[in-house]
Amino acid sequence: MEYDPASFVKSFGIHSLVCCFSGGKDSLAATHFMLDAVRDVEDLDRYVVWVDTTIALPGVREYVEETALAQHWPLIILKPEISFLQLASRWGMPRMRHRWCCYHLKLKPMIQFTRKLRPQRCEVTGLRRFESIRRSRMVQWFLTKGKTQTFKYAPIIDWTDEDVDSYIREHDLKVNPVYPLIDTSGECICGVYTSIKKLQLIRGRWPDFFKQFLEVERSFRSKGAAFFRKKPIRAEEIWAQETLDSYSGYLVTTVEVLDSGTSANQAEGGDATPPHRTSHVSRKDVALT
């Protein structure tokens, strides 16, 4: 059974509502839609959370803070204890079969935060079935297992791209200025879902940001490459390009499914395998104690 926002909150007795705002259009629409729908619900603690993955493009955090201020949203900023660059130097750059970044940079800080909230807890996301074939089979909501149970709820699960754009226009919401440039929120440029073409655009638009990938690549004792698209792609090569089309490899405009048997350490030059869990993650702006 699926629910509208107000009915969901009331039906399951939600007392702590956490809207996950990445800075992208879907989470912008979902957060605004959800909070507007429950504005008259009593005994409900509301939070809007942005996770500083430590690898967000310049300007993304500022946009999130400005939007929260303009909408009077109760913004909370979370941050992992160990940065992306430190972990990448230790484990190698993340890739499809070695995607340690999602848990350690985003999920773990969220778990640490939400488990301290009063039940029933609910995380609100901007996930939509129209985004991909894989997501077309998603359920609108579910309850996580374990001691700290949390509802996961996607209020715009059946919205199309046009629905999202229409809602943003109707409510005069400001879109992240990074979004039109690379068609993403820019909150986590880990390289896994970033095409070579987008990496080239990032190198040209934000050279100081891109230099971080050069530093990581140079730190690999095995001299591995920072990126992997069926074959190793060196950040040095992208950095050396003179124009968008001068990269000596090839351009891709869609995310490729990586099906190589090359190990993570061989591909990215990392020196260790990441553990499944970390023992400590701290919040940046709000104490977890």
Number of C-alpha atoms within 10 A of each C-alpha: 5 13 14 12 20 16 13 17 21 14 10 12 15 19 20 21 25 28 29 21 27 24 25 21 23 24 22 25 24 26 26 18 17 20 21 12 14 18 11 10 13 9 10 19 15 18 19 21 24 22 24 22 22 18 18 17 17 14 13 22 20 12 17 23 17 13 19 17 12 11 11 9 18 14 20 21 17 26 21 23 17 16 15 23 18 11 20 26 22 18 22 31 32 25 21 17 14 17 15 22 20 13 15 24 25 18 14 20 24 22 14 17 21 20 14 12 17 13 17 17 25 28 20 25 26 23 20 23 19 15 14 9 9 9 13 13 11 14 15 19 20 13 12 12 9 7 7 15 15 22 19 18 25 27 24 25 23 15 17 15 14 9 14 19 15 13 17 19 12 9 11 9 17 14 20 22 15 19 15 10 14 15 11 18 23 24 23 24 20 23 20 21 16 20 18 23 19 22 20 23 18 18 21 18 12 13 13 12 16 21 15 14 25 18 15 25 26 18 17 22 11 15 15 24 27 27 26 23 21 14 13 15 19 19 23 16 14 24 18 12 15 10 11 15 12 14 17 10 13 11 15 13 10 12 12 14 10 14 10 14 9 14 11 24 19 15 26 30 26 28 17 14 13 18 9 8 10 13 6 12 20 18 20 15 11 11 9 14 7
